[in-house]
Amino acid sequence: MRARILRLIQEIADAFWVLPAIIVLALAGLAVAAVDLQLVGRLPAWLPESWVYGGGDTGARTLLGAIASSTISVAGTLFSITIAALTLASSQMGPRLLRNFMRDRGNQLTLGVFLGTFGYALIVLRAVRGGEDEAFVPALGVTLGLVLAATCVALLIYFIHHVASRINVDTVIDLVHDDVVEDMERLTLDTACPVTDDDVDWEKATPVCLAHQGYLQQVDMSALADWAAEHHCVVKLLKRPGEFVYPHAPFALTSTAVESAEAAIWSRIALSRQGGSSADFTFPIAQLVEVAVRALSPGINDPRTAVSVLNRLGAALAWLSPRHLDDGVRQRDGVVRLRVRALDYRELVAVMFDMIRQNAGSSPSVLIHLLNVLGAVAEVERRPERLEVLKGNARVARDQGDGQFVNSHDREALDKAYAAFLIAARGAMAGKSAVGT
């Protein structure tokens, strides 16, 4: 249940309509409160009388009507601009980046305030009454309406600047890179996980299949480990968050057969039709990779964007150098009770660079820069097993360039970049040895 609550919270956080709806309801409540305060004669004592609207009912109707009509018209224009920006982002940088634009708080705030001001003006307008006997002009409400109108003007200027800057590819890359680092900080560890052994022959374990499909969003690892301890077994999940679960395919293994295993596991995970999970930091990495791959396509042919993506990916990998990946193991009373398929360093580097390298065969500048990025990461990395992974990727990139570059100058530059990488890797190993002694 906890996993599904976390999935629901994530879906609400990513939804475009939530913040605008909250703003509209808040401004509707403000309109009712402003009218009621006027009716009971409890205007704020700190508010100067000269600041409050002092006209008649006709002027109040005119002002509120103008505010309502103008804000709803501009809101429609802003919505059209947003759709145009989403279309451009989808075609140029990939449809998976739409989530970043949809959850942008600046866009949501602007549209919410415009729609909320429209609703505010209508609610206050209906309270205006003319005539000599029952005349009522909600002066405080009209005054606040003018303040909201001025706020809308300021937000309109902000919105135009904000949208223009957000569809800039460098800005998008930088924002997604921030998401990568934030998720890495949240999902990686300061200290290495201890080596654990469960003494289970997993080849003879009992498979658990689910009759459902979708992307694994959340796993309540604590509750699942508690259940395994209660039933004196060890559970091994074959999928990690972010991966697709196929119906009737083995999803988990249990060290001993437990009748309620399928129901217990299903109740402690959450699936979704869409990829991306707050428990998987490879999804924003895949978004960056998609931007680079699209930039390398013949229709766009923008290697500088791919180079910019490589810089951010290298920076994220360098940031990760002192930290440790979670091994997905959970214990109870010193006994391993749960193993979740964890992301290792080799898989992480493959997610970052393989697809870009595969699509950069006709772009020497990208392959050469890939070697430069790997060299920069090797300079700060001190773990031999990680350096071996970087060496393997550098060697593959060099071999690919040797086989595809037809220009001797490009091959020479590639060899120089590979030689510089090897020097950086040897220097890192020497630094590790010096620290060890």
C-alpha positions in Angstrom: 0.0 0.0 0.0 2.8 2.4 0.8 4.3 1.9 -2.6 1.1 2.8 -4.3 0.7 5.9 -2.1 4.2 7.0 -3.2 3.2 6.4 -6.8 0.1 8.5 -6.3 2.0 11.3 -4.7 4.5 11.3 -7.6 1.6 11.4 -10.2 0.0 14.3 -8.4 3.3 16.1 -8.2 3.8 15.6 -12.0 0.2 16.6 -12.9 -0.2 19.9 -14.7 -3.6 20.8 -13.2 -3.0 20.4 -9.5 -1.3 23.8 -8.8 -3.7 25.8 -11.0 -6.7 24.2 -9.4 -5.4 25.0 -5.9 -4.8 28.7 -7.0 -8.3 28.9 -8.5 -9.9 27.6 -5.3 -7.8 29.9 -3.1 -8.7 33.0 -5.1 -12.4 31.9 -5.1 -12.2 31.7 -1.3 -10.5 35.1 -1.2 -13.4 36.6 -3.2 -16.0 35.2 -0.9 -14.0 36.4 2.1 -13.6 39.9 0.7 -17.3 40.2 0.1 -18.2 38.8 3.5 -15.8 41.2 5.2 -17.5 44.1 3.4 -20.9 42.9 4.4 -20.1 42.7 8.1 -18.1 45.9 8.0 -14.8 44.4 9.1 -12.3 46.0 6.7 -8.6 45.7 7.7 -7.6 48.5 10.0 -4.2 48.8 8.5 -5.6 49.4 5.0 -5.7 53.2 4.1 -9.1 54.4 3.1 -7.6 56.1 0.0 -6.4 52.8 -1.3 -9.9 51.2 -1.3 -12.1 51.6 -4.4 -14.5 54.4 -3.9 -16.6 54.4 -7.0 -20.2 53.3 -7.5 -21.8 50.1 -8.6 -21.5 50.9 -12.4 -17.8 51.5 -12.2 -17.3 48.3 -10.1 -19.2 46.3 -12.7 -17.1 47.8 -15.5 -13.8 47.1 -13.8 -14.6 43.6 -12.7 -16.1 42.8 -16.2 -13.0 44.1 -17.9 -10.7 42.1 -15.5 -12.7 38.9 -16.1 -12.9 39.2 -19.9 -9.2 40.2 -20.3 -7.8 37.5 -18.0 -9.7 34.6 -19.6 -8.7 35.8 -23.1 -5.0 36.1 -22.1 -5.3 32.7 -20.3 -6.4 31.2 -23.6 -3.4 32.8 -25.4 -1.0 31.5 -22.7 -2.5 28.0 -23.1 -1.8 28.2 -26.8 1.8 29.3 -26.2 2.3 26.4 -23.8 0.9 23.9 -26.3 3.2 25.3 -29.0 6.2 25.1 -26.7 5.3 21.5 -25.8 5.0 20.6 -29.5 8.4 22.2 -30.2 10.1 20.4 -27.2 8.6 17.1 -28.3 9.8 17.3 -31.9 13.2 18.7 -31.1 14.2 17.1 -27.8 11.9 14.1 -27.4 8.4 13.4 -26.1 9.8 12.1 -22.8 10.9 15.6 -21.9 7.2 16.7 -21.9 7.0 15.6 -18.3 9.6 18.3 -17.4 7.6 21.0 -19.1 4.2 19.8 -17.8 5.4 19.9 -14.2 7.1 23.3 -14.6 5.8 25.4 -11.7 6.3 28.7 -13.5 3.8 27.7 -16.2 1.4 26.3 -13.7 1.5 29.4 -11.5 0.9 31.8 -14.4 -2.1 29.9 -15.8 -3.4 29.3 -12.3 -3.3 33.0 -11.4 -5.0 34.1 -14.6 -7.8 31.6 -14.3 -8.1 32.3 -10.6 -8.4 36.0 -11.2 -11.1 35.3 -13.8 -13.1 33.3 -11.2 -12.4 35.9 -8.5 -13.8 38.7 -10.7 -16.9 36.8 -11.4 -17.6 36.0 -7.8 -17.1 39.6 -6.7 -19.1 40.8 -9.7 -22.2 38.9 -8.7 -22.2 40.6 -5.3 -22.4 44.1 -6.8 -26.0 45.5 -6.4 -27.4 48.8 -7.6 -30.4 50.8 -6.5 -30.9 53.3 -3.7 -32.3 50.9 -1.0 -30.1 47.8 -1.4 -27.0 49.2 -3.1 -23.9 47.3 -2.3 -20.4 47.8 -3.7 -17.7 45.3 -2.4 -15.0 48.0 -2.4 -12.4 45.6 -0.8 -13.2 43.0 -3.4 -12.8 45.4 -6.3 -9.5 46.7 -4.8 -8.1 43.2 -4.5 -9.3 42.5 -8.1 -7.2 45.5 -9.3 -4.2 44.1 -7.4 -4.7 40.7 -9.0 -5.0 42.4 -12.5 -1.6 44.1 -11.9 -0.2 40.7 -10.8 -1.4 39.2 -14.0 0.4 41.8 -16.0 3.6 41.1 -14.2 3.1 37.3 -14.6 2.5 37.8 -18.4 5.9 39.4 -18.8 7.5 36.7 -16.6 5.8 33.9 -18.6 7.0 35.1 -22.0 10.6 35.3 -20.7 10.2 31.9 -18.9 8.9 30.0 -21.9 11.5 31.5 -24.2 14.3 30.4 -21.8 12.9 27.0 -21.0 12.7 25.8 -24.7 16.4 26.7 -25.0 18.2 23.3 -25.4 21.1 24.2 -23.1 18.6 25.3 -20.4 16.7 22.0 -20.8 19.9 20.0 -20.6 21.0 21.8 -17.5 17.7 21.3 -15.7 17.6 17.6 -16.5 21.2 17.3 -15.3 20.1 18.9 -12.0 17.4 16.2 -11.7 20.1 13.5 -12.3 22.3 14.8 -9.5 19.4 15.3 -7.1 18.2 11.7 -7.7 21.8 10.4 -7.4 22.2 12.2 -4.1 18.9 10.7 -2.8 19.4 7.2 -4.0 23.1 6.6 -3.5 25.0 6.0 -0.2 27.9 7.7 1.6 29.5 4.4 2.6 29.8 1.1 0.8 27.2 -1.6 1.5 28.7 -4.6 3.4 29.2 -7.8 1.5 26.3 -10.1 2.3 25.6 -13.7 1.5 22.2 -15.3 1.7 23.3 -19.0 1.1 20.4 -19.6 -1.2 20.6 -21.7 -4.4 18.6 -19.4 -6.6 18.5 -21.9 -9.4 16.2 -24.1 -7.3 14.1 -21.2 -5.9 10.4 -20.8 -6.4 9.4 -18.3 -9.1 6.7 -15.8 -8.5 4.8 -14.5 -11.5 2.4 -11.5 -11.7 -0.6 -11.3 -14.0 0.0 -7.6 -14.5 2.2 -5.5 -16.8 3.7 -2.0 -16.6 6.8 -0.1 -15.4 7.8 -0.8 -11.9 7.4 2.5 -10.1 7.9 1.8 -6.4 8.9 -1.1 -4.1 8.1 -1.0 -0.4 11.4 -2.7 0.4 11.0 -2.4 4.2 7.5 -4.0 4.2 8.6 -6.8 1.8 11.7 -7.6 4.0 9.4 -7.7 7.0 7.1 -10.2 5.3 10.0 -12.4 4.2 11.3 -12.4 7.8 7.9 -13.3 9.0 7.7 -16.3 6.6 11.3 -17.3 7.1 12.3 -17.0 3.5 14.4 -14.8 1.2 12.8 -12.8 -1.6 14.7 -11.8 -4.7 13.1 -9.3 -7.1 14.3 -9.8 -10.7 13.3 -6.2 -11.8 14.5 -2.9 -10.4 12.4 0.3 -10.4 12.0 1.8 -13.9 12.1 -1.6 -15.7 9.1 -3.1 -17.5 7.2 -6.0 -15.9 5.8 -8.6 -18.3 2.6 -10.5 -17.4 3.0 -14.1 -16.3 6.8 -13.8 -16.5 8.9 -14.5 -13.4 9.0 -11.3 -11.4 10.6 -12.6 -8.2 12.1 -15.7 -6.6 11.5 -17.0 -3.1 14.0 -19.3 -1.3 11.1 -21.5 -0.2 7.6 -21.9 -1.6 5.1 -19.6 0.2 1.5 -19.7 -0.8 0.8 -16.1 -0.2 4.0 -14.8 -2.0 2.3 -13.5 -5.1 -0.3 -11.5 -3.2 2.3 -10.2 -0.7 4.6 -9.0 -3.4 1.8 -7.4 -5.5 0.5 -5.5 -2.5 4.0 -4.0 -1.8 4.8 -2.8 -5.3 3.3 -0.2 -7.7 3.2 -0.4 -11.5 2.5 2.4 -14.0 1.8 2.7 -17.7 4.6 5.3 -18.0 8.3 4.9 -17.4 10.2 6.9 -14.9 10.3 6.4 -11.2 11.4 8.4 -8.2 13.4 5.3 -7.2 15.3 5.2 -10.5 17.8 7.9 -11.4 18.5 6.4 -14.8 15.3 7.9 -16.2 16.5 11.5 -16.3 19.8 10.1 -17.7 17.8 8.5 -20.5 16.1 11.8 -21.1 19.5 13.5 -21.6 20.6 10.6 -23.9 17.5 11.1 -26.0 18.3 14.7 -26.5 21.8 13.8 -27.7 20.6 11.0 -30.0 18.0 13.3 -31.6 20.6 16.0 -32.1 22.8 13.4 -33.9 20.0 12.4 -36.3 20.4 13.4 -40.0 17.3 15.6 -39.8 18.8 17.8 -37.0 22.6 17.2 -37.2 23.6 19.2 -34.2 26.7 17.6 -32.7 27.2 20.6 -30.3 24.1 19.6 -28.4 25.4 16.0 -28.1 28.7 17.4 -26.8 26.8 19.4 -24.2 24.9 16.3 -23.1 28.2 14.4 -22.8 29.6 17.2 -20.6 26.6 16.9 -18.2 26.7 13.1 -18.1 30.4 13.2 -17.4 29.8 15.7 -14.6 27.2 13.5 -13.0 29.5 10.5 -13.2 32.4 12.5 -11.7 30.0 13.7 -8.9 29.2 10.0 -8.2 32.9 9.0 -7.8 33.0 9.3 -3.9 29.6 7.7 -3.5 28.3 4.1 -3.6 25.4 2.5 -5.4 22.8 0.8 -3.3 23.1 -3.0 -3.6 19.4 -3.6 -3.1 19.9 -5.9 0.0 17.7 -5.6 3.1 18.4 -7.6 6.3 16.3 -8.4 9.3 18.1 -9.4 12.5 21.4 -9.8 10.6 19.8 -12.2 8.0 19.3 -11.2 4.4 15.6 -11.2 3.6 15.3 -9.2 0.4 17.4 -8.7 -2.7 16.3 -6.3 -5.4 18.1 -6.3 -8.7 20.4 -3.3 -8.3 22.0 -1.0 -10.8 25.7 -1.5 -11.0 28.4 0.9 -12.3 28.8 -1.0 -15.6 25.0 -0.7 -16.4 25.0 3.0 -15.4 27.9 3.9 -17.7 26.2 1.9 -20.5 22.9 3.8 -20.0 24.9 7.1 -20.2 27.1 6.5 -23.2 26.2 3.4 -25.3 23.4 4.9 -27.3 25.2 8.1 -27.9 28.3 6.2 -29.1 26.2 4.0 -31.4 24.7 7.1 -33.1 27.9 9.1 -33.3 29.6 7.0 -36.0 29.4 9.8 -38.6 30.4 12.5 -36.1 34.1 12.4 -35.2 33.8 15.4 -32.8 31.3 13.5 -30.6 33.4 10.3 -30.3 36.5 12.3 -29.6 34.7 14.3 -27.0 33.3 11.1 -25.5 36.9 10.0 -24.9 37.7 13.4 -23.4 34.7 13.0 -21.0 35.7 9.5 -20.0 39.3 10.8 -19.3 37.9 13.6 -17.1 35.9 11.1 -15.1 38.9 8.8 -14.8 40.9 11.6 -13.3 38.6 11.8 -10.2 37.7 8.1 -10.0 39.9 6.0 -7.6 38.2 2.6 -7.6 39.9 0.0 -9.8 36.7 -1.8 -10.8 35.1 1.5 -12.0 38.3 2.5 -13.9 38.1 -0.8 -15.7 34.6 -0.1 -16.8 35.7 3.3 -18.1 38.6 1.7 -19.9 36.3 -0.7 -21.6 34.0 2.1 -22.8 37.0 4.1 -24.0 38.4 1.2 -25.9 35.0 0.5 -27.7 34.8 4.2 -28.7 38.3 4.2 -30.1 37.7 0.9 -32.0 34.4 2.3 -33.4 36.2 5.5 -34.6 39.0 3.5 -36.2 36.5 1.5 -38.2 34.4 4.5 -39.4 36.7 7.5 -39.7 37.9 7.9 -43.3 40.0 11.0 -42.6 43.5 10.4 -41.2 43.4 13.7 -39.3 40.3 12.5 -37.4 41.8 9.1 -36.6 44.9 10.9 -35.3 42.8 13.1 -33.1 40.9 10.0 -31.9 44.2 8.3 -31.0 45.4 11.3 -29.1 42.2 11.5 -27.1 42.5 7.7 -26.3 46.1 8.2 -25.2 45.1 11.1 -23.0 42.5 8.9 -21.4 45.0 6.1 -20.7 47.3 8.7 -19.0 44.4 9.9 -16.9 43.5 6.3 -15.9 47.1 5.4 -15.0 47.4 8.6 -13.0 44.2 7.7 -11.1 45.5 4.3 -10.3 48.8 5.8 -9.2 46.9 8.2 -6.9 45.0 5.2 -5.5 48.2 3.4 -4.8 49.7 6.4 -3.2 46.7 6.8 -1.0 46.8 3.2 -0.1 50.5 3.4 1.0 
